[in-house]
Amino acid sequence: MVVKCADFQPERYFSKPPLLKNRKGNPGGKKRHYIGITTAFDIETTLIDSVEQSVMYIWQWQFGEDYTVIGRTWDEFLDLQKRIKAVLPEDRWLVVYVHNLSYEFQFLKGIYTFYPDDVFAVASRKVVKADMWGCFEFRCSYKLTNMSLKQFTSKMMVKHQKLSGEEFDYGVKRYPWTELTDEELEYCINDVLGLVEAVNALMARDGDTLQTIPLTSTGYVRRNAKRALKDGSVHHNFVYSILPDIDTYRALREAFRGGNTHANRYYAGDIVENVHSADRSSSYPAVMCNCEFPMSAFTPILPKDLNPDYISRCITIRHKALLLRIGIKNLKLRNPFWGCPYLSKDKCRNIHKAIDTEDNGRILEAEYLETTITDIDLKIIMEEYKGEIIFLQGWYASYKKLPQALINEVIKYYKDKTELKGVAGQEIFYDKAKALLNSLYGMMAQDPVKHNLIFKQVGDWEEDTTLTDEEILGKSNQKAFLAYQWGVWVTAHSRDALERGVRLVHETDGADFIYCDTDSVKYTGNVDFSGYNMARIEECRDSGSMATDPSGVTHYMGVFETEDLKDTGYAYRYFKTLGAKKYAYVEREGEGVHCTIAGVNKKKGGKELDKYGGLSAFDEGFVFREAGGTQAVYNDTPQMDHVVIEGKTLPITSNVAILPSEYTLGITGEYERIIKYSKKYLYNPYVL
């Protein structure tokens, strides 16, 4: 039922509300007591172009799946909150979900004074939870799901799906006095009614209530992993005994690095024909199941032992995991044609080098540099580069497999995902398994030293520096159930696996490496991954990290699977890259362009390139205007308190203006020079 704000009767609706109790062993240990009614809130806004300020023109508050309350002004909203608060049971909280609370919060703080203790955020202006009036707990459903509202309502298969934003047309100017059409109202209502239905479906799937449901998506995997480790008799005392101290933690932070993403400088800017793509299946879960990790506390290496012979014995004979701070003199690539140099400028320090020796953020050569690495990184560096390595500081730990209970959890999610894929009626459980599998690594890699953020009414939020890094690490270690170094080693192992794939391409006659991204290699020619894959299959059979899909096909983690189209034999008819996370392609002859560029809408970006010449237009200086996305301008303290529109006064408070943005394709001058020099060298390797 849709009712106007003035007609809603809280005293009747909340006369006998369901009250939730904390269940025994409730994850997260929430001390609050909640009313068992799911509610959702949303606003629609209009941009006042002349002053670049946004105003709310309608709000919707969904109560259960019963009532959608509609209001047009903030005064109505505050009055409704006051009336609800008056009838709620004492010390009970009403949960209000908002999809992307960070946006609505920017408006809410213009009508209500929030204090630092009222707001929980994971980053500046990234709000997870906010309290109002001591009884309303606003939660961000986007942080809970990591999905758009359209995706969330679709995945949960609810009755009231998110409607098309294109049909709604956000460009139309609407104000609190604008009479809305039935279609426009339906769009607004579905946003909150569909959200309540989706949250309820999510709780039903997992046996949760508003008391137990996590605040963020990682909360699910944390909860499950904790239970699995406890059931597997992996005690906190063991994990606590191997956690890093502050010095080792800092070295681990220096060594931590994500996936390897890079474009071959010899092909950057060229349109390459008939490009293949091979993806490493479930790369992060594969290394978690089949690789070894530091499973003891790190022990410092004595200064007298910081030499190549000792380090080599640690790796080859003693089988130790190493964390090393090193320097390298006279660094150069062993093979000048190697297209994927490993050392990242961002992870190096004290770099002394000649001009033009960076390849899109990667080091080609240097007189001297320092970096912090694992033994896995050391192996890759020694394969790719020559130079004198100086071991400055180091630690070692024993290599072993992860706790079997944790490996079993990874395999469980992998099997669920594989076995449920495409099975009618199991869609929400398939999505759950997929999300949990993808979240396991993120849980391991979470920085244990995170300063709380202090909410500021104006400007970006500040870190709370009351506690030192060492004090925060100590508190984190007291409740940790995973070791931070495991996350560091997951990405190191995965980069090494990708390196094997890139090296296979380089070592294959007639094949050329073009581009890679974390678990994917793009190349020309015919590359045989079967030898590599057989070794992975044997690992999977030993560990049980495999699963059979509904068609009876067995899948193994960590194998390279080609993404080539069946009708053409390649993934892309034409492919062009201008660097990491910046490429465009045509799948089949005569088809349109697709593009992958950070900051550019994929769907619109390809169409915009087609309009101006296709892949040939994908070049430095091209401006995406239609696909350039938007930018958020935070107006914490507007210079005016009102505007006059259509002869009526419209209040202006704290808001966020979403403005159209442009994106210009560009590369650095140094990268441009490297590309030109590399191509010249490719055709004349004797050029100076």
PEZIQUI-V563320 format. One line per field, one symbol per residue. ss: DSSP state (h for helix, s for strand, l for the rest). burial: # if it has 16 or more other C-alpha atoms within 10 Angstrom, else .. Layout:
ss=???
burial=???
This chain:
ss=lssshhhllhhhhlllllslllllllllllllssslllssssssssssllllssssssssssslllsssssllhhhhhhhhhhhhhhllllsssssssllhhhhhhhhlllllllhhhsssssllssssssslllssssshhhhhlllhhhhhhhlllllllllhhhhlllllllllllllhhhhhhhhhhhhhhhhhhhhhhhhhllllllllllhhhhhhhhhhhhhhhllllhhhhhhhlllhhhhhhhhhhlllllsssllllllllsssssssssllhhhhhhhhlsssllllssllhhhllhhhhhhhhhlllssssssssssssssllllllllllshhhssssslllllssllsslsssssssssshhhhhhhhhhsssssssssssssssssllhhhhhhhhhhhhhhhhhllllllhhhhhhhhhhhhhhhhhhllllllllsslllllllsslllllhhhhhhhhhhhllllhhhhhhhhhhhhhhhhhhhhhhhlllllssssssllssssslllllhhhhhhhhhhhhhhllssslllllssslllssslllllllllssssssllllssssslllllllssssllllhhhhhhhhhhllhhhhlllllsslllllssssssllllllssssllsssslllssssssllssllllhhhhhhhhhhhhhhhlllll
burial=.#..#..#.#.........###....#.....###############.....#############.########.##..##..##..##..###################...#....###..#########..###########...##.#######.####..........###........#.################......##############..#####....#.#..##.###.#.##.##.####.########################################..#....#....#..##....##############...#########.##..#.#..###########.###########.##..####.#.#.#######..##.#################.....###############.###..##.#####.#...#.......#..###.##..####################.##.###.....##############.#.#..##..##.##..#####.#.....######.###.....###################...######.####.#######...##..##...########...###.............#.#######..###.#....###.#####..#.......
